[in-house]
Amino acid sequence: MMRKVLKNKPLVEAIFELRWNLQEPAPGMKIDPHYKLLIGRLYDKLNDEYPFPEQLPASTMPDEIAGYIVQHRFRKDKDKWPLVQIGPGIITVNDTQGYVWEDFKKRIIQAVNILFEVYPESKNNLKANRLLLRYIDAIAFDFEKDDIFTFLKTQVKMKINLYQKLFEDTRVEKLPLGLDLRFSFTSTAPKGAIHLRFVRGKKKGSDALIWETMVESVSEDVPKVQDEIAGWIKEAHNLTDDWFFKLIEGELLRRFECIK
């Protein structure tokens, strides 16, 4: 089904993440013996598309405690997105307001293919153990003035009912100071789980409802070869896209001004 394109999309960031197994020479240590070589090879392959490399502060961490922490970033343009990040056992692709799914998908598949191409003896040494597709959206909301529970009910079809007697004769305000709602459900296409989260946060310094939609596969649910990972990417996007548009159907969809 052809989805609409949002002119005023609420997207803060779109993130794809792939992790792979690290060696454990001692308890509490996780290292990638090929990591230093991998950085140079990735730089050579990514330079045409992402010519602005950055060394992050985490790059000074000892190898023994740096597992799954991004240390290097390759940007499309200076201080701009999209970008690719790499660390021991982890690669991510990130985009923000310029996000368009077809372009983002192309960048994900390109990064995955390059990783498998340059990783030393990838067929034997590169074993993926986690895939994640994550969307972070934000909607301006005045938590001190407006009722977040009414907003969730009327705008995103979610009924959260607290026992009203909690607020009777207790001198407790009904409007919450904080909010953090999390839900996880088993998924079969792709095999794994979908997570939904609503939390109070900030967007450009102002109060906002932060809304995350994530599809995740771990361990044995993770496809191991490139073609299957590409299939996972498509299924994960189909699922997040389906949930997002079902939840915003109505006033929010009009607010984000869709064009076909």
C-alpha positions, 0 to 999 in steps of 0.5 A, a space after each residue: 500500500 502506498 503510504 502518504 508523505 508527511 510535510 510536517 513530520 514529527 520525526 526527531 531521528 530514524 536509527 538502524 542498528 546492527 550488532 555482531 558477536 564479540 570475543 570474550 577473552 575474560 569475564 566482563 571483557 568484550 573485544 573485536 580483534 578486527 576492529 582497528 582494521 575495520 575502521 580504516 577499511 570502512 573509511 575507504 569505502 564510505 568516504 565518497 558518500 560520507 566525506 566528513 569523519 568524526 572521532 567521538 570522545 568514546 574512541 579513547 576508551 580502552 578496547 576491553 570496555 568499549 564493546 557496543 559503544 560507537 566511537 567513529 562517525 561518518 557524515 554526509 555533510 559537516 554537522 549534518 545527517 544522514 550519517 553512519 556510526 561504528 564501534 566495536 560490534 556495532 554499526 548504525 545508520 541515522 537520519 533526521 528531518 531529511 529522512 525519506 524511507 527509500 533513501 534511508 533503506 538504500 543507505 542501510 543496505 549499502 552500509 550493511 553490504 560494505 560491512 560484510 565486504 570489508 570485515 575480515 573473513 566475514 563469512 566466519 567472523 561476522 555473526 549478527 546478534 541484534 537488529 533494530 529499526 527505531 523511530 523517535 518522534 516528538 509532539 509539542 505538549 504542555 504537560 502543566 496545562 493539558 491532560 496527557 491522558 485525554 490527548 493519548 485517548 483522543 489523538 493516538 487511540 490509547 486509553 490510560 485510566 488511573 483509578 480516580 479515587 487516588 486523587 480524592 482527598 489526597 491533595 494530589 494533582 491529576 496532571 502527571 509530573 512525569 510520564 513513561 509508558 512502555 509496551 512490547 509485543 511479539 512479532 512474527 514478521 520480522 521475527 522478534 518484537 515491536 516496542 512502543 514508548 511514550 515519555 515526557 521530554 523536550 524538543 528544542 527546549 520545550 515540553 514534548 511528548 516523545 514517541 518511539 516505535 522500535 522493531 528489534 530482533 536478537 539472538 536466534 531471531 536475527 538473520 545472518 546473511 545480507 539478503 535476509 537482513 535486507 528482507 528484515 529491514 523491509 519487514 521492520 519498516 512495514 511494521 513500524 509504518 503500519 503502526 505509526 499511521 494507524 495511531 495518528 489516523 484522524 486529527 494528528 494525520 491532518 496536523 502533520 499535513 499529508 500529501 500524496 
